[in-house]
Amino acid sequence: MIETLVEYWGAQTCDARGQWMHPEDAFVLDRTPHPFNLDSPAGPFVGDVLSARVLILNANGGFDSTVTPKEFPDAEAASRYVENVRFPSAHSWTFAAPYYRSRNYWPLIRTGDAAVVNACAYRSVRTGGLDSLVGRLPSAIRTRRWLIEAAVPAAARGERLIVAKRMALWKVSPEVLESPGVIKDPNPRAPNLGLGTLAAVQRYLST
C-alpha cells in the first residue's frame, strides 16, 4: 500500500491560473485564505518513497522567493519534477531543492535509502497557523491515512523505519509515534537529524 501515496499525487495538475494543486484540494484552497505559493508543483515527498527503507516525516514544502522560482524556471522543469513524483523509482532526485541537499540525511535520499514525506505538500514560507487548514485539506487527510494504514504497518513488520521529525501538521495520535519501527527525533525543529537518530538510521540500514 506504500504506492497509494504516489498514485494519489499523480493526479496533481496546473489549472488555467497557473496554480498547481491536487483536484481534491481545489474546493478548500479556492475558498479559504492560505499562505501557500501554488506557482510550482506540490511536493508531497522527496526521494524514492516506493523503495526507500527510511521515511522521514516532515511538515511541508518550504518556499523562498529567491530560490524556489529558480528551481522551476520554465514549464519543462515543472514537468520533469511532476514526472519524478509520478514515477519516483524511475528518476534521479539529485535536482532536489538546496534545503534538502544541505541536510545531513541528504546522502540517504540521493542513494535511495531514505525519502522525506511532507504532511502537507504545498509550499509556504512558514508553517505557523496552518493547523486548521491542513486539518481540512483533503490531500493532507489522505496523507495521514497513508501513514497510519500503509507506512506504520510496514514499519511494524520491519520493512520500513519511520523517523518522526516535524510532526505538528501530521495530527496523529501519540500511539502512532509509539508503534514498532517508529523513532522520534529529539529536536524536531532542527533542520538536520540528531546524531543519535542518524546513527539509529544507519544501524537499521546495515541490517
N, C-alpha and C positions, 0 to 999 in steps of 0.2 A: 504493500500500500504506500510505500515511500513515493512511488511515482505519481500519486494523485496530486501532489503539490505542483509538480511540473506540468501535468495535464491541465490543471486548473489555470495556471498563469499563461499557458499557451494561447489563451483567448484574449489577452490584453490587446487593445487597439488604440490607434491615434484617431481622434474624431475630427470633424470638419474645422474645429477651432485650433487644431494642433495640440490638443491635450491628450496625454497618454493615461489610460486607466483600464481597469477590468470592467466589462459591461455591467456587472452586477453592482458596481460601486457608483455608477453614474447618478442614480436617483439621490443618493446621500450627498455626494460631492457637489452636485449641481444646486442643491437646496440648502447647504449648510456652509457657513463661513469656515474656511480652513486655511492652514498655513502651508499647504503642500505646493511645491512647484511641479507642475504637470507637463512642462515643456520637454521632458526627457522620459524615456521608458521607465516604468516602475522597476524596482529592484527587490523582488521577493527573496532572492538568495544570491550568494556569490560563491562560485565553485561548483564542482560536480556533485550536487546533492544526491544524485541517484546512487552513486557508488562510494561516496566519502564515508569512512568509518566513524569520523568525528563530526558532530553537528554542534556548532557554536551558536547559541541563541542570542540575537542582538535586538535592538529596538526598531530602528527604521533607517531607511537610506538618508544620508546626510545631503545637504545642499550648500554649495559655496558658489556665490555669484561670479567669482573669478576663476574657479576651477571646473565646476560641473559643465558649463557650456562648452569648454574645450574638449571634454570627453565625448560630446555629441555635436560636432561641428556641422554635420550635414545629415541628410536622410540615410545615406549609406552607413554611417556609423551607428545610427539608431537601429537600422535594420539588422546589422551584424550583432548588436547587443541582444535584440529580441530573439534572434536565432540561437544565441547561446542559452537563453532562458528556456527556449522550447526544446533544445537538444543539448543539455548540459554535458553529456558524456562525449559528444562529437566534436567539441571545440575547445580551444585553449582559453584559459581565463587569465592569461598573463597581462591583458589590457586593463585589468581592474583598476578602480579609482586609486589615486595616491593614498587616500585614507587607509585602504586595506593593505597596500603594498608596504606601508611603513610599520605595520604591526608585527609583533613577534611571532604570530601564528601564520603570517603570510606564506612562508615556505611550505607549510602543510596544505594550504589552498592550492599553491602552484603545482604541487606534486599530485593533487587529487586525494590526499588523505583526509582533508577537512573541508567543510563548507560552512559558511555563515548563513543563517536563516533569520530574516527580519520578521518581527511581529507584525509590522506594518510595512508594506512595500513602497509607500510613497515618500518622496524626498522632502525634507524640511530642514531649516536651519537649526531648530531646537525641537526637543520632544516635550517640553513642559506644556501642560494644558491639553495634551492630546488624549487623555484617558477616556473622556466621554465619547469623543468622536470615534476613536479606534474601537471602543466597545460596541458601536453600532455599525461599523463598516463591514459589509458582507465578506470582503476578501480577508479581513483580519479575523473574523469569526471562523471562516473556513480554515485559515492557517492554524488557529488554536485547535480546531478539531483534528487537523492533520497531526499536530504534535501529540495530542492525547491518544488518538486512535491508531496512529501509524508509527510515529517515531519512538514514543515511550515504550510501547510493547517490544519494538525491535531492540531497544536498549536493554530491556529486561531479559531478552533472550541472548544477550551478549553480542548482537550483530552490529550495534552502534554504541558510541559513547556520546552522551549529550552533555555539553558544557553550558550550564545556565549562567550567562554573562549579564546581560541587561534585561531584566525580567519585568520591569514595571508595566510595560504595554502588553505583556502576554496574558495577563488576567487569569492565571491558572491557580488552582488550589495548592496549599503547601504540600499536600500529599504527592502531587506530581513531582515536586523537587526532591522528595524523599524516595522516589522509585529507584529500583536497582538500575544501575547503568547511567545514573544522572549525578553529576557533580556540580557544586556551586562554586563559582569563582568568588574569592573572599572580598574583592574590591570591584564591584560591578561597574563603577563609573570610570575606572581607569581604562585607558584605551587598549592596553595590552593585557594578555592573560597573566595572572600571577605566576611567579616562578614555580610554586608548588603545583598549580593547576597544569602548567605546561609540562612539568615532569610527569604528572599523572597521565596526561595525554600520550606522552612518549612511551610510557610503560605499557599503556593499552595497545598502542600501535605495534609494539615489539612482540606482542603475544600472538 
